[in-house]
Amino acid sequence: MNIQTFSEEQDLFRESLREFCEQTIVPRRTELEDKKEIPDDIIKAMAEFELLAPSVSPDFGGAGFDAVTAGIAAEELARADPTCSIPVLYLVQCSWGHVFNKFGTEEAKGEILPKVTKGEAICGIATTEADIGSDLGNMVTTIKPTDKGYVINGNKNYISGVREAAKYGGGHVTLARQDLEAGTRGMTMFFFPLKDVPGVTISEDEEMGREAISTGGFIIDNVEIPKHYLIGEENKGFYLVHIGYEYARGLIALVCVGAAMKSIENGIAYIKERKAFGRPIGKYEAIQFALAEHYTRLEMARDFAYKALYYLEKEQSEGKYSRMEVSKIIAMSKLLTPGWAFNAIDDAMQWQGAFGYSRECPDQSALRAIRSFTLAEGSREIMRLIVARELLGKDFIAYK
Ligand SMILES: Cc1cc2nc3c(=O)[nH]c(=O)nc-3n(C[C@H](O)[C@H](O)[C@H](O)COP(=O)(O)OP(=O)(O)OC[C@H]3O[C@@H](n4cnc5c(N)ncnc54)[C@H](O)[C@@H]3O)c2cc1C
């Protein structure tokens, strides 16, 4: 087992990023929620700080982050933006930028990734459909090869960043089935653009949190994409998509830890000051015991999340661990952390009494946002299935 320690460079990066966040992001929380978008000047500042798809190699405008450094940024951005809108934009682009960078064609990478890293385009992920989320093998979006490229038909739903992709340009890494009889072996991955594309109809959903980044869907009606938008080989999409999911799941664990730790710190400040029955409420054991347990869980989750990202990095860059080992450790990291974070934030709000429930309190924004992570990029039930599959073997997969 490797105990994760950070390099001096990573410590310095965290320090300077925290400063950047304090100045650029922290004062803007209510604006993010009121305007329901990430302001252009924040996107620009993030681009300058190399926070947009930083996993992309410098050849295509990225910072070439390893997964652990990417995790540091996820944690810090979540501390700074309790709405988690900025962390979501960050983690989605970092994860799927990694997949695009590694398996996309040189032509598509040159065309799209430098714009993504400059904040002039979006790179999201769109696998979920109206009737299919967890059960990807039964998705109905189709991809058919033509002379010039591929024709796509389908309907994607609950997708982060659709409005932004329509506004800025760029689009989503997407999966479709070439052979409906071939199950997961008939899935192909490609990049699908969303801005001004005839045959694409975009819709938006109202979500309970993360208000500054959109969630929505798009219908694809006979849209032809060029051949060079293929990512990896035809029919290998199901394998590739898990690399992106695992990257994203690993970062999500740290978004949860960052947001919840910040809430706990807010709670600590409050319970040291607020008095009830003649004493600061932090003197009461009922509060202290809950604090001690949440803090311990979050520290454990934090260490484990970095360990999981370390495994992912070693597998991706050196082939050191197997795909299945990485799947398992990442699933373990995402299985419990969103729930632990949600409960910690919930208690931190409770300690703050009625103020905790007011819009002025940042922790209620975090609570609403963190709830999404028991679903997004793979639900907690699917995380359990992955861990159990690795412990029991393929013969025990429930859905086969
Ligand atoms: C805020 C938000 C943003 C999102 N952004 C994106 C995005 O950018 N791109 C994208 O592609 N998707 C996105 N999603 C969709 C997300 O990935 C799906 O919600 C998730 O995969 C679950 O799919 P589903 O909602 O269709 O639920 P279903 O798959 O229909 O499942 C419903 C419930 O049943 C459970 N379940 C399913 N199968 C089993 C089983 N075998 N055993 C036990 N329980 C089971 C699930 O865990 C879930 O709790 C987003 C979701 C949210 C909430």
PDBQT file of the ligand as one rigid body, heavy atoms in Angstrom, charges set to zero:
ROOT
HETATM    1  C1  LIG A 501     -26.956  16.932 -11.070  1.00  0.00    +0.000 C 
HETATM    2  C2  LIG A 501     -26.676  15.813 -12.015  1.00  0.00    +0.000 A 
HETATM    3  C3  LIG A 501     -25.784  16.003 -13.070  1.00  0.00    +0.000 A 
HETATM    4  C4  LIG A 501     -25.535  14.973 -13.972  1.00  0.00    +0.000 A 
HETATM    5  N1  LIG A 501     -24.667  15.174 -15.011  1.00  0.00    +0.000 NA
HETATM    6  C5  LIG A 501     -24.490  14.200 -15.929  1.00  0.00    +0.000 A 
HETATM    7  C6  LIG A 501     -23.622  14.417 -17.049  1.00  0.00    +0.000 A 
HETATM    8  O1  LIG A 501     -22.980  15.457 -17.183  1.00  0.00    +0.000 OA
HETATM    9  N2  LIG A 501     -23.521  13.445 -17.981  1.00  0.00    +0.000 N 
HETATM   10  C7  LIG A 501     -24.193  12.254 -17.879  1.00  0.00    +0.000 A 
HETATM   11  O2  LIG A 501     -24.062  11.424 -18.755  1.00  0.00    +0.000 OA
HETATM   12  N3  LIG A 501     -25.021  12.026 -16.836  1.00  0.00    +0.000 NA
HETATM   13  C8  LIG A 501     -25.171  12.968 -15.849  1.00  0.00    +0.000 A 
HETATM   14  N4  LIG A 501     -26.003  12.737 -14.793  1.00  0.00    +0.000 N 
HETATM   15  C9  LIG A 501     -26.762  11.513 -14.740  1.00  0.00    +0.000 C 
HETATM   16  C10 LIG A 501     -26.205  10.482 -13.755  1.00  0.00    +0.000 C 
HETATM   17  O3  LIG A 501     -25.027   9.922 -14.245  1.00  0.00    +0.000 OA
HETATM   18  C11 LIG A 501     -27.314   9.451 -13.553  1.00  0.00    +0.000 C 
HETATM   19  O4  LIG A 501     -28.320  10.083 -12.791  1.00  0.00    +0.000 OA
HETATM   20  C12 LIG A 501     -26.861   8.190 -12.868  1.00  0.00    +0.000 C 
HETATM   21  O5  LIG A 501     -25.981   7.472 -13.677  1.00  0.00    +0.000 OA
HETATM   22  C13 LIG A 501     -28.050   7.308 -12.507  1.00  0.00    +0.000 C 
HETATM   23  O6  LIG A 501     -28.849   7.101 -13.637  1.00  0.00    +0.000 OA
HETATM   24  P1  LIG A 501     -30.432   7.414 -13.578  1.00  0.00    +0.000 P 
HETATM   25  O7  LIG A 501     -30.642   8.739 -12.992  1.00  0.00    +0.000 OA
HETATM   26  O8  LIG A 501     -30.975   7.126 -14.920  1.00  0.00    +0.000 OA
HETATM   27  O9  LIG A 501     -30.971   6.345 -12.564  1.00  0.00    +0.000 OA
HETATM   28  P2  LIG A 501     -31.312   4.812 -12.898  1.00  0.00    +0.000 P 
HETATM   29  O10 LIG A 501     -30.171   4.156 -13.552  1.00  0.00    +0.000 OA
HETATM   30  O11 LIG A 501     -32.632   4.736 -13.546  1.00  0.00    +0.000 OA
HETATM   31  O12 LIG A 501     -31.431   4.245 -11.419  1.00  0.00    +0.000 OA
HETATM   32  C14 LIG A 501     -32.451   4.657 -10.501  1.00  0.00    +0.000 C 
HETATM   33  C15 LIG A 501     -32.039   4.180  -9.124  1.00  0.00    +0.000 C 
HETATM   34  O13 LIG A 501     -31.887   2.751  -9.133  1.00  0.00    +0.000 OA
HETATM   35  C16 LIG A 501     -30.599   2.395  -8.702  1.00  0.00    +0.000 C 
HETATM   36  N5  LIG A 501     -30.130   1.201  -9.411  1.00  0.00    +0.000 N 
HETATM   37  C17 LIG A 501     -29.958   1.049 -10.743  1.00  0.00    +0.000 A 
HETATM   38  N6  LIG A 501     -29.505  -0.189 -11.005  1.00  0.00    +0.000 NA
HETATM   39  C18 LIG A 501     -29.389  -0.835  -9.814  1.00  0.00    +0.000 A 
HETATM   40  C19 LIG A 501     -28.964  -2.156  -9.414  1.00  0.00    +0.000 A 
HETATM   41  N7  LIG A 501     -28.544  -3.055 -10.309  1.00  0.00    +0.000 N 
HETATM   42  N8  LIG A 501     -28.983  -2.445  -8.103  1.00  0.00    +0.000 NA
HETATM   43  C20 LIG A 501     -29.388  -1.545  -7.183  1.00  0.00    +0.000 A 
HETATM   44  N9  LIG A 501     -29.801  -0.291  -7.494  1.00  0.00    +0.000 NA
HETATM   45  C21 LIG A 501     -29.794   0.042  -8.791  1.00  0.00    +0.000 A 
HETATM   46  C22 LIG A 501     -29.724   3.592  -9.018  1.00  0.00    +0.000 C 
HETATM   47  O14 LIG A 501     -28.552   3.610  -8.235  1.00  0.00    +0.000 OA
HETATM   48  C23 LIG A 501     -30.673   4.741  -8.707  1.00  0.00    +0.000 C 
HETATM   49  O15 LIG A 501     -30.632   5.005  -7.334  1.00  0.00    +0.000 OA
HETATM   50  C24 LIG A 501     -26.214  13.731 -13.836  1.00  0.00    +0.000 A 
HETATM   51  C25 LIG A 501     -27.090  13.531 -12.759  1.00  0.00    +0.000 A 
HETATM   52  C26 LIG A 501     -27.310  14.555 -11.855  1.00  0.00    +0.000 A 
HETATM   53  C27 LIG A 501     -28.253  14.308 -10.695  1.00  0.00    +0.000 C 
ENDROOT
TORSDOF 0
